[in-house]
Amino acid sequence: MVDYLLTEEQKMIKELCHKIALEKIKPVAAEYDEKEEFPWPIVKILADSDVCGVYIPEQYGGMGAGIMGMAIATEELSWGCGGIALAFAATGLGTFPILLFGNDEQKKKYLPVIASGKKLAAFALTEAEAGSDAGSIKTTAKKDGDYYILNGTKQWITNGGEADIYSVVAITDKTKGARGATAFIVEKGTKGLEFGKKEKKLGIRASATREVIFTDCRVHKDNILSREGMGFIVAMKTFDSSRPGVAAQAVGIAQRALDEATAYAHQRKQFGQAISSFQGIQFMLADMATQVESARALVYSAARMIDAGSKDIAKVSAMCKLLASDTAMKVTTDAVQIFGGYGYMREYPVEKLMRDAKITQIYEGTNQIQRSVIAMNLIKELAKNK
Amino acid sequence: MNIIVCIKQVPNTTQVRINPETNTLIREGVESVINPFDTYAIEEGVRIKDKTGGKVTVVTMGPPQAEDALREAISLGCDEAILVSDRKFAGSDTWATSYTLSQTIRKIKDYDIIICGKQASDGDTAQVGPGISAHLDIPQVTYVRKIEEISAGHAKVERLTEEGYEIIESKLPLVITVVKEINEPRMPSLKGKMRAKNAQVLKWNADDIECNVNDIGLNGSPTRVIKIFTPPPRKGGEILKGDTHEVVAKAADLLKNVIIG
């Protein structure tokens, strides 16, 4: 294991989250995957163990362990189950807009209940016609006195229906293009906020994914994050901070695949010997281990840069998400290959890892979008240095 | 309510391997953990505190490294920790151990309930809990699977027996030993772990707890270990096959032989 020189606090987070993953999540992961149920009993354990508030500042009841704490926790929990871990990680995505752009009152109102695990959060940006092209969202927020009236449908919202707190991006002024969107906090129970059916997915099946539907939903202007017109900035800055979390989820899934494949290769005998004695398998395992470690190193570097307050985080944040998710897909596929026919069976854990890994290449910006972000920054840097 | 939980640090049995030559446990390099049964005692102590208020003091007699077990207990919700450690305690059997713990508890002075795990996973004697009660001359209930009521000066508990369970009422202070049916121990919390890291563990030696030197360590231990050996492996059973009536008759005969001889 590479020594990442973690602080005492970070070691504690890693150790505790691994213990929870090993003892509480791993034993039930297959069942949640099969039943597609939301893991409320695990959320309760995370809440009681103070894990929900790992990345939230101490003054709001959290641990103040930053993006690095968030990444370590997500990685370890995802080692147990990438879907179950998402109840925690997607709450992080819904919380970052408040952390980054919320005013004092908003922070005081929402962060402590999220830190204590009493409430989950979700981020609602994507729509049917607005995925990678987030600029073409159609959900509108029309000003009416002190209120805004929201109309439209958000699609594929992780934690949708289960979360109590939603960070929502809607168009307040169509004529202003990218400057015409605004971010709002909307609470479950607000009249006009409803949820669509629960989606059936390939992987991360313990996670709930639903439509979030606004029908003349009145939201007070005090619930605006930052100010009118800042919606896309809020979204983009949120992603810059949240991507190491998705990347950490991918690293956790990949590490689990490596662990399972190594143990299996050692125990599986063919031609009278353990298959781990064959160079063909050894080289696969060696590559997998090297790739997982590279991904982890970049994720931790990105997380540390963000925590240190670096301004130029978009590129490294996109890079770590890109590398970690592509690694997860490759390593989990290789793990299935090492398991052979058994790997294809649901009775064994690796096919689920492969299904769970796929989403990390797609959500919070497809890996094609990540490459665009990286390339844009390369060009910007070149122009700046000229 | 003042709650005392007595714990022991034991080798992690899920990691222990057997030396195939000598048939003894390989203890080197094996991580130490809180005796699994004691984790239920800690959890029950913390639950009582959550319900009635007060504090949980966790106590262990052991070598200096047993402090780790005490800190873990703090991370699980205990408030104070006392490590009773002295070279003079070396070689203690269950009598001397329970005497030493009872002297510790006398020094703590204020206590309403003392909770122990039903037995330790290494020694398996189940004698230290009852021993503490005898030395302190207070009531005991062993194998408790549920605390029905607990209030100032009074408790009502369910005690697991081979046939079922008994409901026992007792005045406090009381010693109970608990079985794993009593609760599901919680995970440690991050804030608990931080608290445990910074907590002060009290360290008492034989003089601090005013022990009679003849009652502690090897001197104070009436038990002598004559020999340690691995019991012979159980012989395989016999499967009776054939006509039901014949098989039943044969089984009855075999049982008669076992019982009557």
Boltz contact constraints between the chains, C-beta under 6 A:
constraints:
  - contact:
      token1: [A, 12]
      token2: [B, 193]
      max_distance: 6.0
  - contact:
      token1: [A, 20]
      token2: [B, 187]
      max_distance: 6.0
  - contact:
      token1: [A, 45]
      token2: [B, 187]
      max_distance: 6.0
  - contact:
      token1: [A, 49]
      token2: [B, 187]
      max_distance: 6.0
  - contact:
      token1: [A, 49]
      token2: [B, 189]
      max_distance: 6.0
  - contact:
      token1: [A, 50]
      token2: [B, 189]
      max_distance: 6.0
  - contact:
      token1: [A, 50]
      token2: [B, 190]
      max_distance: 6.0
  - contact:
      token1: [A, 50]
      token2: [B, 191]
      max_distance: 6.0
  - contact:
      token1: [A, 63]
      token2: [B, 190]
      max_distance: 6.0
